[in-house]
Amino acid sequence: MRAFILWIGICLTLAACEAKNTEVPALTGPVNSGAGLAASDAVRAANQSVADYLDMDDRRDFEAAQRGFMATLPEGIIKDADGAVAYDYGGYDFMIKDAPDTANPSLWRQGQLNRLHGLFKVVDGIYQVRGFDLSNVTFIEGETGWIVVDPLITRETAAAALELVNKELGKRPVSAVIYTHSHIDHYGGVRGLISEDDVASGVEVIAPIGFTRETVSENVLAGNAMSRRASYMFGSLLPKSPEGQIGVGLGQAISSGLPGMIAPTIIIDRTGQTEVIDGVEMDFILTLGAEAPAEFMFYMPKWKAFCQAEIINRTLHNMYTPRGAKVRDGRLWSQYIDQAIYMYGDKTDVSFGSHHWPTWGSDAIIAFWEGQRDLYRYIHDQTLRLANQGYTMHEIPQALNLPDGIAKSFYNRGYYGTVSHNAKAQYQLYFGYFDGNPANLDPLGPVEAGKKFIDYMGGADNVMAKARQDYDRGEYRFAATALNHLVYAQPGNQDAANLLADIYTQMGYLAESGSWRNFYLSGASELRNGILNLPTPNTSSVDMVRALPLDLFFDLMAVRLNGPKAAKKDRKLNFVISDTNEKALLIISNGTLHHRMGHSDDDAPTFNITSEGLVALNAKQKTSGELMKEGSVKIDGNPLAVKGFFDLIEEPPFWFEIVRP
């Protein structure tokens, strides 16, 4: 059973989120991440052109982001129960200075705004704690207690936010919790606020239809690779410094405490649904399938206040996220924003969201909403216009330029998503990855292509010489492509790896997107240092494991099956949850794994496990041997046949190479 234990206990990746709880352990030794490499003349000139294009003297966002500030916790860090740092909200104090040469000034400005932390009054009766995690948590004054909206990623950060609120506003119970959507930075900290006993005593938990399944389903099947890529996207391997991680645009960083989930008690299943939560009337707009698979926004007439969730943000969001996920529909996204405009725009005095700072005043709110609406619609429609003219996925980002009326607004800048990735996402949404060019039907893999490229170029020395010339001229993009071929052709060529790392570092210094900056600098670090010997991050929690539907669990088993190894080992297994009588017949046939829920086979062995035993095994709380001793696991039939079945399920490595073959 050892292979089964390792796989089931370590490899379940259950955090279905835009901001996954994948913070890796802190680095313990010196890492050459590019710190000390000066910005080139080309980088300085390009960054200056961004500063010249935008109105960097406009301080209205700084006034809004600081408006209503009440207090913050003095420590600067939030610790977990073991004393480890769960979130360092004081770690960006270095950003109080003007932008250095090593950072895009627009992204630096966004980081300066996002680093502001503490308790803020939105209006009397509505308060936010910002800067204690990637996302915001909002506290709304109900008749009997706090209605809490989006309780951050982990219990530690949520508890710290509640502590600050109670300290400054007077202690009140939590009367309800609202999850605006199914990403973990909007529900994971719920256990820092309430427990199941509180829910049994009448505390309501409100969520959009499909929430529970979507919390664990979006990334489960591909979760291992998504989590590894997320370590690049959020800069988890980088130091916080002017040459390193300076935020991710949507917020500064993700916390590394303990996530959880408590099931909803009230489901919002239609636009126009009205609920009275602890005496507060809320009117809901469903926004399914845009920023998240399950999401809503809502309006509160009492304050003329609108919660925009994560549909409206002070950045261009991702229609394709670099960590990897299904693409999102910009047309649908823009339509939801337009719906908010005509339903509530002229009724709204304040609009607040799951990230960033609020907007006050109907005219400013409508202008903001319209700008965001036009942003997503423009990228969607112009991508299709160009595609219908014959432009491909790789050509459209070069041809698609946002008009100044959209691009000059700071809230439409690509701090998180980018026009390039989002245009490709809209192309993929309609046409898939293939651009129609026969040369791209069946290209060589990167190693074979790299070797041929180097041969065509006359050898590695020629590539290095040309790449150095491009580096000196500040022409980085093709130099990166050429050196990437060389690194794949000659993985041991450290001179090539170092030059490519320098190029990635300069491209990181240029990037306006926090995600892109983190990808470039993380790639540079691993090219210089290799993959460090770090523990594998644990991305699951007991709550998430418990919420995993059994059929999805079997789908996860299926994508972990070693097909070639299993191709000639057809077999069957009855899988039974003994205390709930859930059962399924698992069938391995021709290297594929199928499940038939509710079925069994009298001739197949049976693996019996209690529901809590399955949770304990998945969460690595107990081994199968311990569970067998206590009676939570029982095998009927040949135990070797059961072992042979699970031996075909693989544990994928987490620290796989990204920048080398």
C-alpha positions as CSV (number, residue, x, y, z in Angstrom):
1,M,0.0,0.0,0.0
2,R,3.0,2.3,0.2
3,A,2.6,3.7,-3.3
4,F,-1.1,4.4,-2.6
5,I,-0.2,6.2,0.7
6,L,2.4,8.4,-0.9
7,W,0.2,9.3,-3.8
8,I,-3.0,9.9,-1.9
9,G,-1.4,11.7,1.0
10,I,1.0,14.0,-0.8
11,C,-0.2,14.6,-4.3
12,L,-3.8,15.8,-3.9
13,T,-3.8,19.4,-5.0
14,L,-7.2,20.7,-3.8
15,A,-6.9,24.5,-3.8
16,A,-9.0,25.6,-6.7
17,C,-8.1,29.2,-6.9
18,E,-6.6,32.0,-8.8
19,A,-4.3,32.6,-5.9
20,K,-3.5,29.1,-4.7
21,N,-2.1,28.5,-1.2
22,T,1.2,27.3,-2.6
23,E,3.7,29.4,-0.7
24,V,6.9,27.4,-0.5
25,P,9.1,27.3,2.6
26,A,11.4,30.2,3.1
27,L,14.8,29.9,1.5
28,T,17.5,29.2,4.1
29,G,20.7,29.9,2.1
30,P,21.9,32.6,-0.2
31,V,20.3,32.6,-3.6
32,N,21.6,34.4,-6.7
33,S,18.2,35.6,-7.9
34,G,19.7,38.4,-10.0
35,A,20.1,40.8,-7.1
36,G,23.0,43.1,-7.8
37,L,22.5,43.0,-11.6
38,A,22.0,46.6,-12.7
39,A,19.2,47.7,-15.0
40,S,20.5,48.1,-18.5
41,D,20.3,51.4,-20.4
42,A,17.5,49.9,-22.5
43,V,15.5,49.0,-19.4
44,R,15.9,52.4,-17.9
45,A,14.8,54.0,-21.2
46,A,11.8,51.7,-21.6
47,N,10.7,52.3,-18.0
48,Q,11.1,56.0,-18.4
49,S,8.8,55.8,-21.5
50,V,6.1,54.2,-19.3
51,A,6.4,56.9,-16.7
52,D,6.2,59.5,-19.5
53,Y,3.1,57.9,-21.0
54,L,1.2,57.7,-17.7
55,D,0.3,60.6,-15.4
56,M,2.6,59.5,-12.6
57,D,1.8,62.7,-10.7
58,D,-1.9,61.8,-10.3
59,R,-2.2,61.0,-6.6
60,R,-6.0,60.3,-6.5
61,D,-5.4,56.6,-6.1
62,F,-3.1,57.2,-3.1
63,E,-5.7,59.4,-1.5
64,A,-8.4,56.8,-2.1
65,A,-6.2,53.9,-0.9
66,Q,-5.5,55.8,2.4
67,R,-9.0,57.2,2.9
68,G,-10.6,56.0,6.1
69,F,-7.5,54.5,7.6
70,M,-8.0,53.7,11.3
71,A,-5.2,51.4,12.6
72,T,-3.0,48.5,11.9
73,L,-1.4,45.8,14.0
74,P,2.1,46.9,15.0
75,E,4.0,43.7,14.7
76,G,4.4,43.7,10.9
77,I,4.0,39.9,10.6
78,I,1.3,37.3,11.3
79,K,2.5,34.0,12.7
80,D,0.9,30.6,12.8
81,A,0.5,28.4,15.8
82,D,4.1,27.1,15.6
83,G,5.5,30.6,15.4
84,A,6.3,30.5,11.7
85,V,5.5,33.5,9.6
86,A,2.2,33.1,7.9
87,Y,2.3,36.6,6.3
88,D,4.8,39.4,6.4
89,Y,2.7,42.6,5.7
90,G,5.6,44.8,6.7
91,G,7.9,43.1,4.2
92,Y,7.3,45.7,1.6
93,D,8.4,48.8,3.6
94,F,11.3,49.2,1.1
95,M,8.7,50.3,-1.5
96,I,8.0,53.6,0.3
97,K,10.8,55.0,-1.8
98,D,10.5,56.1,-5.5
99,A,10.8,53.4,-8.1
100,P,14.3,52.1,-8.7
101,D,15.8,51.4,-12.1
102,T,15.1,47.7,-11.5
103,A,11.3,48.0,-11.5
104,N,8.7,49.1,-14.0
105,P,7.5,52.4,-12.4
106,S,3.9,51.6,-13.0
107,L,4.1,48.2,-11.3
108,W,6.1,49.8,-8.5
109,R,3.3,52.4,-8.0
110,Q,0.7,49.6,-7.8
111,G,2.9,47.8,-5.2
112,Q,3.1,51.0,-3.2
113,L,-0.7,51.2,-3.1
114,N,-1.2,47.5,-2.4
115,R,1.3,47.5,0.5
116,L,-0.9,49.8,2.6
117,H,-2.2,47.6,5.4
118,G,-4.6,47.8,8.2
119,L,-8.3,48.6,9.0
120,F,-10.1,51.1,6.8
121,K,-13.6,52.6,7.1
122,V,-15.4,52.4,3.7
123,V,-18.5,54.1,5.1
124,D,-20.1,54.0,8.6
125,G,-21.0,50.4,9.0
126,I,-18.7,48.9,6.3
127,Y,-15.0,48.3,7.0
128,Q,-12.1,46.6,5.3
129,V,-8.9,45.0,6.4
130,R,-6.4,45.3,3.5
131,G,-2.8,44.3,3.1
132,F,-3.0,41.3,5.4
133,D,-3.1,38.8,2.6
134,L,-3.4,38.8,-1.2
135,S,-7.1,39.8,-0.9
136,N,-9.3,42.1,1.2
137,V,-11.7,41.0,4.0
138,T,-14.8,43.2,4.5
139,F,-16.7,43.6,7.7
140,I,-20.3,44.8,7.4
141,E,-22.3,45.8,10.5
142,G,-25.4,43.7,10.9
143,E,-28.1,43.9,13.5
144,T,-26.4,41.3,15.8
145,G,-22.8,41.0,14.6
146,W,-20.3,41.2,11.7
147,I,-21.2,40.0,8.3
148,V,-17.8,39.1,6.9
149,V,-17.1,39.1,3.2
150,D,-14.2,37.0,1.7
151,P,-12.2,35.8,4.7
152,L,-8.7,35.8,3.1
153,I,-6.6,32.6,2.4
154,T,-5.7,31.2,5.8
155,R,-7.1,31.1,9.3
156,E,-4.1,33.0,10.6
157,T,-4.6,36.1,8.5
158,A,-8.4,36.1,8.9
159,A,-8.0,35.8,12.7
160,A,-5.5,38.7,12.7
161,A,-8.0,40.8,10.7
162,L,-10.8,40.0,13.2
163,E,-8.5,40.9,16.1
164,L,-7.8,44.3,14.6
165,V,-11.5,44.9,14.0
166,N,-12.5,43.9,17.5
167,K,-9.8,46.1,19.0
168,E,-10.7,49.2,17.1
169,L,-14.5,48.9,16.6
170,G,-15.5,46.9,19.7
171,K,-15.9,43.2,19.9
172,R,-18.9,41.7,18.1
173,P,-19.7,38.2,17.1
174,V,-19.6,37.1,13.5
175,S,-23.2,36.6,12.4
176,A,-22.6,35.6,8.7
177,V,-19.8,34.9,6.2
178,I,-20.1,35.6,2.5
179,Y,-17.9,33.9,-0.1
180,T,-18.2,36.0,-3.2
181,H,-16.5,33.3,-5.3
182,S,-14.7,29.9,-5.5
183,H,-11.1,31.0,-5.3
184,I,-9.3,30.2,-2.1
185,D,-8.3,33.8,-1.3
186,H,-12.0,34.4,-0.7
187,Y,-12.9,31.6,1.7
188,G,-9.8,29.8,3.0
189,G,-9.5,31.8,6.2
190,V,-13.1,31.1,7.4
191,R,-11.9,29.0,10.4
192,G,-10.2,32.1,11.7
193,L,-13.7,33.6,12.1
194,I,-16.2,30.8,12.8
195,S,-16.6,27.1,13.4
196,E,-19.3,24.4,12.6
197,D,-20.7,25.0,16.0
198,D,-21.3,28.6,15.1
199,V,-23.1,27.6,12.0
200,A,-25.2,25.1,14.0
201,S,-26.1,28.1,16.3
202,G,-27.4,30.1,13.3
203,V,-24.4,31.8,11.6
204,E,-25.2,31.8,7.9
205,V,-22.6,31.1,5.1
206,I,-23.6,32.5,1.8
207,A,-22.1,31.4,-1.6
208,P,-22.9,31.3,-5.3
209,I,-24.4,28.2,-6.9
210,G,-21.8,25.6,-7.7
211,F,-19.4,27.0,-5.0
212,T,-18.6,23.8,-3.1
213,R,-17.7,21.7,-6.2
214,E,-15.8,24.5,-7.9
215,T,-13.6,25.1,-4.8
216,V,-12.0,21.8,-5.4
217,S,-12.6,21.0,-9.0
218,E,-11.0,23.7,-11.1
219,N,-7.4,22.7,-10.6
220,V,-7.6,19.2,-9.2
221,L,-6.7,17.2,-12.3
222,A,-3.8,19.4,-13.3
223,G,-3.1,20.8,-9.9
224,N,0.5,19.5,-9.4
225,A,1.7,21.4,-12.5
226,M,-0.4,24.4,-11.7
227,S,1.0,24.6,-8.2
228,R,4.6,24.4,-9.4
229,R,4.0,27.1,-12.0
230,A,2.3,29.2,-9.2
231,S,5.6,29.2,-7.3
232,Y,6.9,31.3,-10.3
233,M,3.7,33.4,-10.7
234,F,3.6,34.6,-7.1
235,G,7.4,34.9,-6.7
236,S,7.4,32.5,-3.8
237,L,11.1,31.7,-4.5
238,L,12.2,35.3,-4.7
239,P,13.4,37.7,-2.0
240,K,11.2,40.8,-1.4
241,S,13.5,43.5,-2.7
242,P,13.8,46.1,-5.4
243,E,15.6,43.5,-7.6
244,G,13.2,40.7,-6.5
245,Q,9.5,40.2,-5.7
246,I,7.6,43.5,-5.4
247,G,4.0,42.2,-5.5
248,V,1.8,40.6,-8.1
249,G,-0.5,43.5,-9.1
250,L,-3.7,42.0,-7.6
251,G,-2.0,42.2,-4.2
252,Q,1.4,41.7,-2.7
253,A,1.7,38.0,-1.8
254,I,-0.2,34.9,-0.6
255,S,-0.2,33.8,3.0
256,S,1.2,30.4,4.0
257,G,-0.9,29.5,7.0
258,L,-3.7,26.9,7.2
259,P,-6.6,27.2,4.7
260,G,-10.1,25.7,5.4
261,M,-13.6,25.8,4.3
262,I,-17.1,25.6,5.9
263,A,-20.0,24.6,3.6
264,P,-22.5,27.2,2.6
265,T,-26.0,27.4,4.2
266,I,-27.5,29.8,1.7
267,I,-27.0,29.4,-2.0
268,I,-27.4,32.3,-4.5
269,D,-28.7,30.8,-7.7
270,R,-30.1,33.7,-9.8
271,T,-29.5,37.3,-10.6
272,G,-32.1,39.4,-8.8
273,Q,-32.2,37.2,-5.7
274,T,-32.5,39.2,-2.6
275,E,-31.6,38.0,0.9
276,V,-31.8,39.7,4.2
277,I,-28.6,38.8,6.1
278,D,-28.6,39.8,9.8
279,G,-31.0,42.6,9.0
280,V,-29.1,43.8,5.9
281,E,-30.8,43.6,2.5
282,M,-28.5,42.3,-0.3
283,D,-29.4,42.1,-4.0
284,F,-27.3,39.7,-6.0
285,I,-25.9,39.5,-9.5
286,L,-24.6,36.1,-10.6
287,T,-21.4,36.3,-12.6
288,L,-20.8,32.6,-13.3
289,G,-17.9,31.7,-15.7
290,A,-16.1,35.0,-15.8
291,E,-13.3,35.6,-13.3
292,A,-14.3,32.4,-11.4
293,P,-16.6,29.5,-12.3
294,A,-18.9,30.4,-9.3
295,E,-19.1,34.1,-8.4
296,F,-21.5,36.9,-7.6
297,M,-21.6,40.6,-6.9
298,F,-24.2,42.3,-4.6
299,Y,-25.8,45.6,-3.8
300,M,-26.8,46.9,-0.3
301,P,-29.5,49.6,-0.5
302,K,-29.0,50.7,3.1
303,W,-25.6,52.2,2.2
304,K,-26.0,52.5,-1.6
305,A,-23.0,50.2,-1.6
306,F,-21.9,47.7,-4.2
307,C,-19.6,44.8,-3.7
308,Q,-17.9,44.2,-7.0
309,A,-16.2,41.0,-5.9
310,E,-13.3,40.2,-8.3
311,I,-15.2,41.1,-11.5
312,I,-14.1,44.7,-11.3
313,N,-10.5,45.5,-10.2
314,R,-7.9,48.2,-10.3
315,T,-5.9,46.1,-12.8
316,L,-6.4,44.1,-16.0
317,H,-7.2,40.7,-14.6
318,N,-6.4,37.3,-16.2
319,M,-8.5,35.9,-19.0
320,Y,-5.6,33.4,-19.0
321,T,-3.6,32.9,-15.9
322,P,0.2,32.1,-16.3
323,R,-0.1,29.3,-13.6
324,G,-2.4,27.6,-16.1
325,A,-6.2,27.3,-16.0
326,K,-9.1,27.2,-18.4
327,V,-9.4,30.4,-20.4
328,R,-12.1,33.0,-19.5
329,D,-14.6,34.7,-21.8
330,G,-14.0,38.5,-22.1
331,R,-17.4,39.0,-23.7
332,L,-19.2,37.4,-20.8
333,W,-17.0,39.3,-18.3
334,S,-17.8,42.7,-19.9
335,Q,-21.5,41.9,-20.0
336,Y,-21.6,41.3,-16.3
337,I,-20.0,44.6,-15.7
338,D,-22.4,46.3,-18.0
339,Q,-25.3,44.7,-16.1
340,A,-24.0,46.2,-12.9
341,I,-23.8,49.6,-14.6
342,Y,-27.4,49.7,-15.8
343,M,-28.9,48.0,-12.7
344,Y,-26.9,49.8,-9.9
345,G,-24.6,52.5,-11.4
346,D,-26.7,55.5,-10.6
347,K,-27.8,54.0,-7.3
348,T,-24.3,53.5,-5.9
349,D,-22.3,55.8,-3.7
350,V,-19.5,53.5,-2.9
351,S,-18.1,50.4,-4.7
352,F,-15.7,48.1,-2.9
353,G,-14.1,44.8,-4.0
354,S,-12.2,41.7,-3.1
355,H,-8.9,43.4,-4.0
356,H,-7.6,47.0,-3.9
357,W,-9.4,50.0,-2.5
358,P,-12.9,51.4,-2.9
359,T,-14.3,54.0,-5.2
360,W,-16.6,56.8,-3.9
361,G,-19.1,58.9,-5.8
362,S,-21.6,57.8,-8.5
363,D,-19.8,59.6,-11.4
364,A,-16.4,58.1,-10.5
365,I,-17.9,54.7,-10.0
366,I,-19.6,54.6,-13.4
367,A,-16.5,55.8,-15.1
368,F,-14.5,53.1,-13.4
369,W,-17.0,50.4,-14.2
370,E,-17.3,51.5,-17.8
371,G,-13.5,51.5,-18.2
372,Q,-13.2,48.0,-17.0
373,R,-16.2,46.9,-19.1
374,D,-14.6,48.4,-22.2
375,L,-11.2,46.8,-21.4
376,Y,-12.4,43.2,-21.5
377,R,-14.8,43.8,-24.4
378,Y,-12.1,45.5,-26.5
379,I,-9.6,42.6,-26.0
380,H,-12.2,40.0,-26.8
381,D,-13.7,41.7,-29.9
382,Q,-10.5,43.0,-31.4
383,T,-8.9,39.6,-31.0
384,L,-11.7,38.1,-33.1
385,R,-11.6,40.9,-35.6
386,L,-7.9,40.3,-36.2
387,A,-8.3,36.5,-36.2
388,N,-11.0,36.9,-38.9
389,Q,-8.5,38.8,-41.0
390,G,-6.1,35.9,-40.7
391,Y,-3.9,37.0,-37.9
392,T,-2.8,34.2,-35.6
393,M,-2.5,33.8,-31.9
394,H,1.1,34.8,-32.0
395,E,0.6,37.8,-34.3
396,I,-2.5,39.3,-32.6
397,P,-0.7,40.5,-29.4
398,Q,1.7,42.5,-31.6
399,A,-1.2,44.1,-33.5
400,L,-3.6,44.7,-30.7
401,N,-3.0,48.0,-28.9
402,L,-5.4,49.4,-26.4
403,P,-6.7,52.9,-27.2
404,D,-5.5,55.7,-24.9
405,G,-9.0,56.0,-23.5
406,I,-8.6,52.6,-22.0
407,A,-4.8,52.2,-21.6
408,K,-4.1,55.5,-19.8
409,S,-6.4,54.6,-16.9
410,F,-4.2,53.0,-14.1
411,Y,-7.0,50.6,-13.2
412,N,-6.8,49.1,-16.7
413,R,-3.0,48.6,-16.7
414,G,-1.7,45.0,-16.9
415,Y,-0.4,44.6,-13.4
416,Y,-1.8,41.1,-13.1
417,G,-3.2,40.0,-16.5
418,T,-1.6,41.3,-19.7
419,V,-3.0,42.2,-23.1
420,S,-0.7,39.7,-24.7
421,H,-1.8,36.7,-22.7
422,N,-5.4,37.7,-22.7
423,A,-5.5,38.2,-26.5
424,K,-4.1,34.7,-26.9
425,A,-6.7,33.4,-24.4
426,Q,-9.5,34.8,-26.5
427,Y,-8.0,33.3,-29.6
428,Q,-7.7,29.9,-27.8
429,L,-11.3,30.2,-26.6
430,Y,-12.5,30.1,-30.2
431,F,-9.8,28.4,-32.2
432,G,-7.6,26.4,-29.9
433,Y,-3.9,26.5,-29.8
434,F,-3.3,25.7,-33.5
435,D,-2.8,28.8,-35.7
436,G,-3.6,27.2,-39.0
437,N,0.0,27.2,-40.3
438,P,1.0,23.6,-41.4
439,A,4.5,24.2,-40.0
440,N,2.9,24.1,-36.6
441,L,0.8,21.0,-37.0
442,D,3.6,18.7,-35.8
443,P,6.7,20.7,-34.8
444,L,9.7,19.1,-33.1
445,G,9.8,19.0,-29.3
446,P,11.9,21.6,-27.5
447,V,15.0,19.4,-27.1
448,E,15.1,18.3,-30.7
449,A,14.2,21.7,-32.0
450,G,16.9,23.2,-29.9
451,K,19.6,21.0,-31.3
452,K,18.5,21.7,-34.9
453,F,18.3,25.4,-34.2
454,I,21.9,25.5,-32.8
455,D,23.1,23.4,-35.8
456,Y,21.4,25.8,-38.3
457,M,22.9,28.8,-36.4
458,G,26.4,27.4,-36.9
459,G,26.9,26.2,-33.3
460,A,26.7,27.4,-29.7
461,D,29.4,30.0,-30.0
462,N,27.6,31.8,-32.8
463,V,24.4,31.8,-30.8
464,M,26.2,33.1,-27.7
465,A,27.9,35.8,-29.7
466,K,24.7,37.0,-31.3
467,A,22.8,36.8,-28.0
468,R,25.4,39.0,-26.3
469,Q,25.1,41.5,-29.1
470,D,21.3,41.6,-28.6
471,Y,21.8,41.9,-24.9
472,D,24.1,44.9,-25.3
473,R,21.6,46.5,-27.6
474,G,18.7,45.8,-25.2
475,E,17.0,43.5,-27.6
476,Y,16.0,40.8,-25.3
477,R,13.0,38.9,-26.7
478,F,14.6,37.0,-29.6
479,A,17.8,36.6,-27.6
480,A,15.8,34.8,-25.0
481,T,14.2,32.6,-27.6
482,A,17.6,31.7,-29.1
483,L,19.3,31.0,-25.8
484,N,16.3,28.9,-24.7
485,H,17.0,26.7,-27.7
486,L,20.6,26.5,-26.6
487,V,19.8,25.6,-23.0
488,Y,17.5,22.8,-24.2
489,A,20.1,21.6,-26.7
490,Q,22.9,21.8,-24.1
491,P,21.5,21.7,-20.6
492,G,25.0,21.6,-19.1
493,N,26.1,24.9,-20.8
494,Q,26.1,27.1,-17.8
495,D,27.5,30.1,-19.7
496,A,24.3,30.0,-21.9
497,A,22.2,29.6,-18.8
498,N,23.8,32.5,-17.1
499,L,23.4,34.8,-20.1
500,L,19.7,33.7,-20.4
501,A,19.3,34.4,-16.7
502,D,20.7,37.9,-17.2
503,I,18.3,38.5,-20.1
504,Y,15.3,37.2,-18.0
505,T,16.4,39.5,-15.2
506,Q,16.3,42.6,-17.5
507,M,12.9,41.5,-18.9
508,G,11.7,41.2,-15.3
509,Y,12.9,44.7,-14.6
510,L,10.8,45.8,-17.6
511,A,7.6,44.0,-16.8
512,E,4.6,45.9,-15.8
513,S,2.8,42.7,-14.8
514,G,3.7,41.4,-11.4
515,S,3.1,37.8,-12.7
516,W,5.4,38.3,-15.6
517,R,8.1,39.9,-13.4
518,N,8.0,37.0,-11.0
519,F,8.1,34.4,-13.9
520,Y,11.2,36.1,-15.4
521,L,13.1,36.5,-12.1
522,S,12.1,33.0,-10.9
523,G,13.4,31.5,-14.2
524,A,16.6,33.5,-13.8
525,S,17.1,32.2,-10.3
526,E,16.7,28.6,-11.3
527,L,18.9,29.0,-14.3
528,R,21.7,30.2,-12.0
529,N,21.1,28.0,-9.0
530,G,19.1,25.0,-10.3
531,I,16.1,23.7,-8.4
532,L,16.7,24.0,-4.7
533,N,16.3,21.1,-2.3
534,L,13.1,22.4,-0.7
535,P,10.2,20.5,0.9
536,T,7.2,19.9,-1.2
537,P,4.5,22.4,-0.4
538,N,1.3,21.0,1.1
539,T,-1.6,22.6,-0.7
540,S,-4.4,20.6,0.8
541,S,-6.3,20.9,4.0
542,V,-8.7,18.7,5.9
543,D,-11.6,20.9,4.8
544,M,-10.6,20.7,1.2
545,V,-10.0,17.0,1.3
546,R,-13.4,16.5,2.9
547,A,-15.1,18.6,0.2
548,L,-13.7,16.6,-2.7
549,P,-16.5,14.8,-4.5
550,L,-15.8,11.1,-4.7
551,D,-16.3,11.0,-8.5
552,L,-13.7,13.8,-8.9
553,F,-11.3,11.8,-6.6
554,F,-11.6,8.9,-9.1
555,D,-11.0,11.3,-12.0
556,L,-7.8,12.4,-10.2
557,M,-6.7,8.8,-9.8
558,A,-7.3,8.3,-13.6
559,V,-4.9,11.1,-14.6
560,R,-2.3,9.7,-12.2
561,L,-2.5,6.2,-13.7
562,N,0.7,5.1,-15.5
563,G,-1.0,4.1,-18.8
564,P,1.9,2.3,-20.4
565,K,2.5,0.3,-17.2
566,A,-1.2,-0.5,-16.8
567,A,-1.9,-1.3,-20.5
568,K,-1.6,-5.1,-20.0
569,K,-2.8,-5.2,-16.4
570,D,-6.6,-5.0,-16.7
571,R,-8.2,-5.4,-13.3
572,K,-11.2,-4.3,-11.2
573,L,-11.6,-3.0,-7.6
574,N,-14.6,-2.2,-5.5
575,F,-14.1,1.0,-3.6
576,V,-16.5,1.4,-0.6
577,I,-17.0,4.2,1.9
578,S,-18.2,2.0,4.7
579,D,-20.1,4.4,6.9
580,T,-22.0,6.2,4.1
581,N,-22.5,3.2,1.8
582,E,-21.1,5.1,-1.2
583,K,-19.5,2.7,-3.6
584,A,-17.9,2.6,-7.0
585,L,-16.4,0.0,-9.3
586,L,-13.0,1.0,-10.5
587,I,-12.0,-0.6,-13.8
588,I,-8.5,-0.5,-15.4
589,S,-8.8,-1.4,-19.1
590,N,-6.2,-0.8,-21.8
591,G,-4.2,1.6,-19.6
592,T,-7.3,3.7,-18.7
593,L,-9.1,4.0,-15.4
594,H,-12.9,4.2,-15.3
595,H,-15.3,4.5,-12.4
596,R,-18.9,3.5,-12.2
597,M,-20.6,5.2,-9.2
598,G,-23.0,2.9,-7.3
599,H,-21.7,-0.3,-9.0
600,S,-19.7,-3.2,-7.7
601,D,-18.4,-6.6,-9.0
602,D,-18.7,-9.7,-6.9
603,D,-15.5,-11.1,-8.3
604,A,-13.3,-8.1,-7.5
605,P,-11.5,-7.4,-4.2
606,T,-13.0,-4.6,-2.1
607,F,-11.2,-1.7,-0.5
608,N,-13.4,-0.5,2.4
609,I,-12.6,2.8,4.2
610,T,-14.6,5.2,6.4
611,S,-15.2,8.7,5.2
612,E,-13.1,10.2,8.0
613,G,-10.5,7.5,7.3
614,L,-10.3,8.7,3.7
615,V,-9.9,12.3,4.9
616,A,-7.2,11.3,7.4
617,L,-5.3,9.4,4.8
618,N,-5.5,12.1,2.2
619,A,-4.5,14.8,4.7
620,K,-1.6,12.7,5.8
621,Q,-2.9,12.5,9.3
622,K,-2.7,8.7,9.5
623,T,-1.2,5.9,7.5
624,S,-3.2,3.0,6.0
625,G,-1.6,0.7,8.5
626,E,-2.8,2.9,11.4
627,L,-6.3,3.0,9.9
628,M,-6.4,-0.8,9.5
629,K,-5.4,-1.2,13.1
630,E,-8.2,1.0,14.3
631,G,-10.7,-0.6,11.9
632,S,-11.2,2.4,9.5
633,V,-9.7,0.4,6.6
634,K,-10.6,-3.2,5.6
635,I,-9.7,-5.2,2.6
636,D,-12.0,-8.0,1.4
637,G,-10.3,-10.3,-1.0
638,N,-6.7,-10.6,-2.1
639,P,-4.7,-7.7,-0.5
640,L,-1.9,-8.2,-3.1
641,A,-4.4,-7.5,-5.8
642,V,-5.4,-4.3,-4.0
643,K,-1.8,-3.3,-3.7
644,G,-1.2,-4.1,-7.3
645,F,-4.0,-1.8,-8.3
646,F,-2.7,1.2,-6.4
647,D,0.9,0.5,-7.5
648,L,-0.2,1.7,-10.9
649,I,-1.0,5.1,-9.6
650,E,1.9,7.5,-9.7
651,E,3.0,10.3,-7.5
652,P,4.2,13.2,-9.8
653,P,7.2,15.2,-8.8
654,F,6.5,18.8,-7.7
655,W,9.9,20.4,-8.3
656,F,10.1,19.5,-12.0
657,E,12.2,21.7,-14.4
658,I,10.6,24.7,-16.0
659,V,13.5,26.5,-17.7
660,R,15.6,23.4,-18.5
661,P,14.7,20.1,-20.2
